Amino acid sequence: MLGATAGVVLLVLATMGYTLPPPFDPPPLGVDPVFQALPAQPRAELAPVSASGQITVEDVDVDVGDTTLGATIRAPLTPGRHPALVFVQGAGPGVRDEFTVQAEWLARAGIVTLVYDKRTVRYDFRNRDFDLLASDALRVLDRLRLRADVDPARTGLWGVSEGSWVVPIAAARSRDVGFTVLVSAPNVSPLRQVTWALSEQLDRLHAPSGVRELLTRAMSAVHMNFLRYDGLPALRRLHRPVLALYGTRDPSIPFVESSKALTGALAEGGNADYTIRYLEGADHGMRIHGGPFAPGYLETLANWVKGLPGTARPSTHIAGATPVQRYEASEVPNAPWYAGGAVLGLTLCLAAVGYVVGPVAEMVLRLRGRQLPAEANARVWPPIRRRFRRMAWTGLGLLVSVVAFIVLLVLFSVNQAGAWPAVLAGWLVIRILAVLMLLQEVTAVAAVVSGLREGWEPSRPQRAAIAGVLGGTGLLLVAGAYYSLFAFPW
């Protein structure tokens, strides 16, 4: 009877995971003739560049209003005015040392470069103001344009990943931005980008389908002020030459949709001065497996910048290695009210309180010096109490396992060596703990009912412990059902 009851409960919980919104199943990306076979990149863009000139290195501080940003300027020693660009970082606490190699290489090739430390004031994991970051980039660019060796007509901004949402805002706001370079630019909302990257990552890790459901449902409950940012309006107001570089091995952005969004927005704004190049084997940072830069990246960048304005409108707008994107970057629907972050937090708090009620109730009994009043009470309560303790440890273990599993996936997004067995093992542990918690709930309820039939009369603290532990576990079971911990198949 207990087995049949557990099976029915498991079926109900699995059904909840299937039927409750939001559903998420990205469709395959439709075939676009433009990207079926791209023309080869023009040879002139890949021409060898001499990057052996002498340079100067100067550290400066730039006042951006509410804080001061440290920066490093590298400039060629050759006389005259040179083109110049400012590096705008991607997501995270960017520091200037991240771009030292390419900034120095470009400076030796004849381009003045400036790299700066990203602000830490009013920028954190949950809150990001792209307009504020664009203001920082313009303040830094103004500092660079003051130099006598900089050609003010050829000063621009280079942005990677998150920086490619910032750069168009700055370029649309100021005519001092003579050109823009967008590296690995998503051009879709941050949430769509992250969700697509997550799906690709899980596919490469051979993760079961339930893992994606767990993470996407968790993401739908996250509310950050920037996740649904739309960068297309800024791109439509961009009327300066654009160079966009993408890698065919970039696991972080939907590169085909990104370049299509870019060309569509520029066309709507009447800007035909754009160059899009796909580099074979390049990852998100234009490197090969995180190592050396992809062949042709630095040469393409230097030749394009130094050749302006002649290189602004190429004979072939899109060229290079042919990219392959399998699935669309779909938007994750907002979580319903009962699955929001506040409700989830409340659920966990109530479960924790329920588990604490048991030990507190037992302590109250001992402090009062009361003995178990009846033979049935003395016989029934100790085994039930042991069950409750095991249930609390199982619930805690499940929560810790889910958090550790998510951290594991984040770590494997950087290095996937040995990831497949670890991902399967982690998911197996989570599923086993979830089923074990369900069985403990069913058997504990059966034990309480059986004790009551035998004449057990629980005291008030005992009733509080029963309600707290069984209720807390029930809440965790419902939450686990929503996050597909009981879904079929595996």
C-alpha positions in Angstrom: 0.0 0.0 0.0 2.8 2.4 0.8 4.5 1.6 -2.5 1.3 2.3 -4.4 0.7 5.5 -2.5 4.3 6.7 -3.2 3.8 5.8 -6.9 0.6 7.8 -7.1 2.3 10.8 -5.4 5.3 10.6 -7.7 3.0 10.6 -10.7 1.1 13.6 -9.4 4.4 15.5 -8.8 5.7 14.6 -12.2 2.5 15.8 -13.9 2.8 19.1 -12.1 6.3 19.6 -13.5 4.9 18.9 -17.0 1.8 21.1 -16.9 2.8 24.1 -14.9 4.2 27.1 -16.9 6.4 28.4 -18.2 7.1 25.8 -21.0 10.5 26.2 -22.8 11.4 24.3 -25.9 13.5 26.4 -28.4 12.7 25.5 -32.0 15.4 24.8 -34.6 16.7 27.9 -36.4 15.4 28.2 -39.9 17.8 28.0 -42.8 18.9 31.4 -44.1 20.5 31.3 -47.6 22.9 34.1 -46.6 24.6 32.0 -44.0 24.7 28.7 -45.9 28.0 29.4 -47.5 29.7 32.8 -46.8 32.2 34.2 -49.2 35.9 34.1 -48.1 37.2 37.1 -46.3 38.9 39.6 -48.6 42.7 39.2 -48.6 43.3 42.8 -48.0 41.7 42.5 -44.6 44.1 39.7 -43.7 47.2 41.4 -45.0 50.2 41.1 -42.6 50.5 43.9 -40.2 53.9 45.1 -38.7 53.4 45.2 -35.0 57.0 45.9 -33.9 57.1 49.6 -33.5 58.1 51.4 -30.3 55.4 52.6 -28.0 54.8 54.7 -24.9 52.8 53.5 -21.9 51.0 56.0 -19.6 48.7 55.4 -16.6 46.0 58.0 -16.1 42.9 58.5 -13.9 39.6 59.5 -15.5 36.9 61.2 -13.5 33.5 59.9 -14.5 31.5 61.9 -12.0 30.7 59.6 -9.1 34.0 57.7 -9.2 37.4 57.7 -10.8 38.6 55.0 -13.2 42.2 54.0 -13.7 43.3 53.7 -17.3 46.4 52.8 -19.4 47.2 54.5 -22.7 49.6 52.9 -25.2 50.7 55.0 -28.1 53.1 54.5 -31.0 56.3 56.7 -31.0 56.0 57.4 -34.7 55.2 61.1 -35.3 51.8 62.3 -36.5 48.2 61.7 -35.6 47.0 58.1 -35.3 43.7 56.3 -35.1 42.7 55.5 -31.6 40.2 53.2 -29.8 38.9 52.6 -26.3 38.3 49.0 -25.0 35.0 48.5 -23.3 34.8 45.4 -21.2 32.3 42.6 -21.1 30.3 41.4 -18.0 31.9 41.2 -14.6 34.5 43.2 -12.7 36.6 44.1 -15.8 40.1 45.3 -15.2 42.4 46.8 -17.7 45.0 44.0 -17.7 42.5 41.8 -19.5 43.3 43.6 -22.8 47.0 44.1 -22.4 48.1 41.8 -25.1 45.9 43.1 -27.9 46.1 46.7 -26.7 49.9 46.6 -26.9 49.9 44.8 -30.3 47.6 47.4 -31.8 49.7 50.2 -30.4 52.8 48.7 -32.0 50.8 48.5 -35.2 50.2 52.2 -35.1 46.9 52.6 -33.2 46.6 54.5 -29.9 44.7 52.3 -27.4 43.2 52.9 -24.0 42.1 50.3 -21.6 40.4 51.2 -18.3 39.1 49.6 -15.1 35.4 49.0 -15.1 33.4 50.8 -12.4 32.5 49.0 -9.2 30.2 51.8 -8.0 26.6 51.2 -9.0 27.5 48.1 -10.9 27.0 44.6 -9.5 25.6 41.2 -10.4 22.0 42.2 -10.1 22.0 45.8 -11.2 23.6 47.0 -14.4 22.9 50.4 -16.1 24.1 50.3 -19.7 23.5 54.0 -20.0 25.8 54.7 -17.1 28.5 52.4 -18.6 28.1 54.3 -21.9 28.7 57.6 -20.1 31.9 56.1 -18.7 33.0 55.1 -22.1 32.4 58.6 -23.5 34.3 60.2 -20.6 37.2 58.0 -21.2 37.1 58.6 -25.0 37.1 62.4 -24.3 40.3 61.9 -22.3 41.9 60.1 -25.2 40.9 62.7 -27.8 42.9 65.3 -25.9 46.2 63.8 -27.0 48.1 65.5 -29.7 49.0 62.2 -31.3 45.3 61.1 -31.8 43.3 61.7 -34.9 40.0 63.0 -33.6 38.2 61.9 -36.8 39.3 58.3 -36.3 38.6 57.6 -32.6 36.3 54.8 -31.7 35.0 52.3 -29.2 35.7 48.6 -29.1 33.2 46.5 -27.1 33.0 42.8 -26.3 30.0 40.8 -25.2 28.2 43.0 -22.6 30.3 45.9 -23.9 28.6 45.5 -27.2 25.3 46.7 -25.6 27.2 49.7 -24.2 29.1 50.8 -27.2 26.1 51.5 -29.5 24.4 53.6 -26.8 27.6 55.8 -26.5 28.0 56.0 -30.3 24.4 57.0 -30.8 24.8 59.7 -28.2 28.0 61.4 -29.3 29.4 62.3 -32.7 32.9 62.0 -31.2 32.6 58.2 -31.7 34.1 57.9 -35.2 33.7 54.1 -35.5 32.6 51.1 -33.4 34.0 47.6 -33.2 31.6 44.9 -31.8 33.2 41.7 -30.8 30.9 38.7 -30.0 27.9 41.0 -29.8 24.7 39.2 -28.8 22.2 41.9 -30.2 19.4 40.0 -28.4 18.3 40.5 -24.8 20.7 39.3 -22.1 18.1 36.7 -21.0 17.8 35.3 -24.5 21.6 35.2 -24.8 22.1 33.4 -21.5 19.3 31.0 -22.1 20.7 30.1 -25.5 24.2 29.7 -24.1 22.8 27.5 -21.3 21.0 25.2 -23.8 24.1 24.9 -25.9 26.2 24.2 -22.9 24.0 21.5 -21.6 23.8 19.8 -25.0 27.6 19.7 -25.1 27.7 18.2 -21.6 25.1 15.5 -22.7 22.9 16.6 -19.8 19.5 15.0 -19.3 16.5 17.1 -20.5 15.4 17.6 -16.9 18.6 19.6 -16.1 17.6 22.3 -18.7 14.1 22.4 -17.2 15.5 22.9 -13.7 17.8 25.8 -14.8 15.4 27.6 -17.2 12.6 27.5 -14.6 15.0 28.9 -12.0 16.1 31.6 -14.5 12.5 32.6 -15.1 12.1 33.4 -11.4 15.1 35.7 -11.4 14.4 39.4 -11.7 17.3 41.7 -12.6 16.8 45.1 -14.1 18.8 44.4 -17.3 17.9 40.9 -18.3 15.3 42.0 -20.9 17.2 44.9 -22.2 16.6 45.6 -25.9 19.7 46.9 -27.7 18.1 47.3 -31.2 16.9 50.9 -30.7 20.5 52.0 -30.0 21.7 50.1 -33.1 19.1 51.8 -35.2 20.5 55.2 -34.2 24.1 54.1 -35.0 25.3 56.1 -38.0 29.1 55.4 -37.8 31.1 52.6 -39.5 30.7 49.2 -37.7 33.0 46.3 -37.6 31.4 43.1 -36.1 33.5 40.1 -35.4 32.1 36.6 -34.5 33.7 33.2 -33.8 32.3 30.0 -35.2 33.1 28.2 -31.9 31.5 30.8 -29.6 29.3 28.9 -27.1 28.0 32.0 -25.4 25.9 33.9 -28.1 23.5 32.9 -30.9 25.9 34.3 -33.5 23.7 33.9 -36.6 20.7 35.6 -35.0 23.0 38.2 -33.6 24.4 39.2 -36.9 20.9 39.1 -38.5 19.6 41.4 -35.7 22.5 43.8 -36.3 22.0 44.0 -40.1 18.3 44.5 -39.7 18.7 47.3 -37.1 21.4 49.1 -39.2 19.2 48.8 -42.3 16.2 50.3 -40.5 18.5 53.2 -39.4 19.9 53.7 -42.9 23.5 52.7 -42.1 25.2 50.7 -44.8 28.7 51.2 -43.4 29.1 47.8 -41.7 31.5 44.9 -42.0 30.7 41.5 -40.4 33.3 38.8 -40.3 33.2 35.2 -39.0 36.5 33.8 -37.8 37.1 30.0 -38.0 37.4 28.4 -34.6 37.3 31.6 -32.6 35.5 31.5 -29.2 33.8 34.3 -27.3 37.0 36.2 -26.7 38.3 35.7 -30.3 40.7 33.0 -29.1 41.3 29.4 -29.9 40.1 27.3 -26.9 40.9 30.2 -24.7 44.6 30.3 -25.8 46.1 32.4 -28.6 44.0 34.8 -30.7 42.3 33.3 -33.7 44.2 33.6 -37.0 43.3 36.9 -38.7 41.6 38.6 -35.8 44.2 41.2 -35.0 45.1 41.7 -38.6 41.4 42.2 -39.6 41.0 44.7 -36.7 44.1 46.7 -37.4 43.6 46.8 -41.2 40.0 47.9 -40.8 40.8 50.7 -38.3 43.8 52.0 -40.1 42.0 51.9 -43.4 39.1 54.1 -42.4 37.2 55.8 -43.9 38.0 53.7 -47.0 37.2 50.4 -45.2 33.9 51.6 -43.8 31.8 50.2 -46.7 33.3 46.9 -48.0 32.4 45.2 -51.2 31.1 42.2 -49.2 29.3 43.0 -46.0 29.3 39.5 -44.5 32.2 37.1 -45.1 34.5 34.5 -43.5 33.9 31.0 -42.1 30.4 29.7 -42.4 28.6 29.7 -39.0 26.2 27.0 -37.8 23.5 27.8 -35.2 21.1 25.0 -34.5 18.4 26.5 -32.3 16.8 29.8 -31.9 17.5 32.1 -28.9 14.1 31.9 -27.4 12.8 34.2 -24.7 12.1 32.6 -21.3 8.6 33.4 -20.2 8.2 35.2 -16.9 7.5 32.8 -14.0 4.0 32.8 -12.6 3.5 34.4 -9.3 3.7 31.2 -7.4 7.1 30.4 -8.8 8.7 33.8 -8.3 11.8 34.4 -6.3 9.9 35.8 -3.3 7.6 32.8 -3.1 10.5 30.4 -3.5 12.4 32.2 -0.7 9.3 32.0 1.5 8.9 28.3 0.7 12.5 27.6 1.8 12.1 29.6 4.9 8.9 27.8 5.9 10.5 24.5 5.3 13.5 25.5 7.4 11.2 26.6 10.2 9.2 23.4 10.0 12.4 21.3 10.4 13.5 23.4 13.4 10.1 23.0 15.1 10.9 19.3 15.9 14.1 19.8 17.9 12.6 22.9 19.6 9.5 20.9 20.6 11.6 18.1 22.0 13.7 20.7 24.0 10.5 22.2 25.4 9.4 18.7 26.6 12.7 18.1 28.4 12.8 21.6 29.9 9.4 21.1 31.4 10.5 17.7 32.7 7.5 15.9 31.3 7.5 12.2 30.7 5.7 10.5 27.9 2.3 10.0 29.6 1.1 6.8 28.0 2.5 3.5 26.9 1.4 4.2 23.3 3.1 7.6 23.3 6.3 6.1 24.6 6.3 3.4 22.0 5.2 5.5 18.9 7.0 8.9 19.3 10.7 7.8 19.3 10.6 6.1 15.9 8.6 9.0 14.4 11.1 11.4 15.8 13.9 9.5 14.2 12.1 9.6 10.9 11.7 13.4 11.2 15.4 13.8 11.8 16.3 11.8 8.7 13.7 13.8 6.7 15.4 17.1 7.7 18.8 15.8 6.7 17.5 14.6 3.4 15.9 18.0 2.7 19.0 19.8 3.6 21.1 17.5 1.4 18.8 18.0 -1.5 19.1 21.8 -1.3 22.9 21.6 -1.0 23.1 19.2 -3.9 21.0 21.5 -6.2 23.2 24.5 -5.4 26.4 22.5 -5.8 25.1 21.1 -9.1 24.4 24.6 -10.5 27.9 25.7 -9.4 29.3 22.6 -11.1 27.6 23.5 -14.4 29.0 27.1 -14.2 32.5 25.7 -13.7 32.2 23.3 -16.6 31.1 26.2 -18.8 34.8 27.2 -18.6 36.4 23.8 -18.8 34.4 20.8 -20.0 37.1 18.2 -19.4 35.5 15.2 -17.7 32.2 17.1 -17.5 29.9 14.4 -18.9 30.2 11.8 -16.1 30.2 14.5 -13.4 27.0 16.1 -14.7 25.2 12.7 -14.9 26.4 11.8 -11.5 25.2 15.1 -10.0 21.8 14.8 -11.6 21.5 11.2 -10.4 22.3 12.3 -6.8 19.6 15.0 -7.0 17.0 12.7 -8.3 17.7 10.0 -5.7 17.5 12.5 -2.9 14.2 13.9 -4.2 12.6 10.4 -4.5 14.0 9.5 -1.1 12.4 12.6 0.4 9.1 11.6 -1.2 9.3 8.1 0.3 10.2 9.5 3.7 7.1 11.8 3.6 4.8 8.9 2.7 6.1 6.5 5.3 6.2 9.2 8.0 2.5 10.1 7.3 1.7 6.4 7.5 3.5 6.1 10.8 1.7 9.0 12.3 -1.7 7.7 11.1 -0.9 4.3 12.5 0.1 5.7 15.8 -3.1 7.7 16.1 -5.1 4.5 15.4 -3.3 2.8 18.2 -4.3 5.4 20.7 -1.4 7.7 20.6 -2.3 11.2 21.9 0.5 13.6 20.8 1.2 16.5 23.0 1.0 20.1 21.7 4.8 20.3 21.0 4.6 16.9 19.3 1.7 18.1 17.1 3.8 21.2 16.2 6.7 19.0 15.2 4.5 16.8 13.1 3.0 19.7 11.3 6.3 21.5 10.8 8.3 18.5 9.5 5.6 17.0 7.3 4.5 20.5 6.1 8.0 21.6 5.4 8.8 18.4 3.4 5.6 18.8 1.5 6.5 22.3 0.5 9.9 21.1 -0.7 8.2 18.3 -2.7 5.9 20.7 -4.5 8.9 23.0 -5.2 10.9 20.1 -6.5 7.9 19.1 -8.7 7.8 22.6 -10.3 11.6 22.4 -11.0 11.2 19.0 -12.7 12.9 16.9 -10.1 10.3 14.2 -10.5 9.7 14.5 -14.3 9.9 11.6 -16.7 11.9 10.5 -18.5 15.3 10.7 -16.8 
